[in-house]
Amino acid sequence: MKIKVYPTPSKKLREALENEGFRFPCGGKGVCGRCKIVAPMLAPTELDYRFFTAKDIAEGLRLACDKTIDNPIEIDSFMQQIPAPRKLSEAMITAILGDRVSEISIVEDGIVETLVVSSPEADTVKLRSLVGKQSIELFEKYGVPKATVMLVAGTAARMRAFCGRSFDTEDGFLQMGDTLEASKFDMPAEEVYLPPFPNATTGSLDLLELDDLPDNSLLLLAEHGYQFFYKGESVIATAQLTEDADCANTAFAATVRYFCETYQPTAIYEVGTLPKEIADYLNKAECSWEHKESAATVRAARAVEDNRYKTRLNKWSRKIVLLHLADEERWQELFSLSQQTE
Ligand code: FES
């Protein structure tokens, strides 16, 4: 949406855009990366480099929350409008617990509003209190006493911590989605629905990102470390790399080559923020790659309202196979080759 913005006395662009009815999902804390605008006339800041590629920045993409303006400017805004105040009757909550940020949404016939906050460490008390506190903030705003159902999804580590000792499966993972009494988690809802979190490294958040991806494609989730998913018709192969290892870039290159060679995906999709050297490597890979915005919150809203969608998530979960790359002979060969070409 094209819009002309006029400076306020504080000169803060955030204030000027709020006056125009735009909302800042993380309150302008520089956490969510959602206050996107096209404004090539504004000098890029450190925050822009954290969320955008050099190409995006050259095309004029900026985040609005840390900018100031002295004169009226014309921008293109991708931001959400502040929702009109209304009272909800059958509200539900979705909580997406990522490693870096968490998104708590109030849902009634689709998402009404989403709050984005920094994720706490993977600790049961901290995660539960974050979800509870943000939900209550939304309930107060929309005149709701509590949610009928709350969906909680997250990375494997966050989900294990959120569930804590109140939830035990035989091998510690929830292969199929389950709905439990909210009191088990001290949540302000009647029930809590947990989408499947299939294994030690694949969380329900990953499963939500995978959905709707075309068959025969490779999904690369880059938040803390890299999670690779090849999605085929009958199998979803997944492998995880940590970004802390000394040879993270070499391992990354070997893994992209391993997946491309073994599964021959027709496209690579990436969700998250890639460091420049990794993006450069992907630019040289044989198949094309594309950055995608995270769709986990939108899909969670669909899952909490639609039982058939829950069945679909269970179906994906059953197809997941966890690869241990270090045990794969071909991956080791590719790793050595990547080391030699460094
Ligand atoms: S409002 Fe969240 S980064 Fe700007």
Boltz pocket constraint, residues with backbone or C-beta under 6 A from the ligand:
constraints:
  - pocket:
      binder: B
      contacts: [[A, 23], [A, 24], [A, 25], [A, 26], [A, 27], [A, 28], [A, 29], [A, 30], [A, 31], [A, 32], [A, 33], [A, 34], [A, 35], [A, 63], [A, 64], [A, 65], [A, 66]]
      max_distance: 6.0
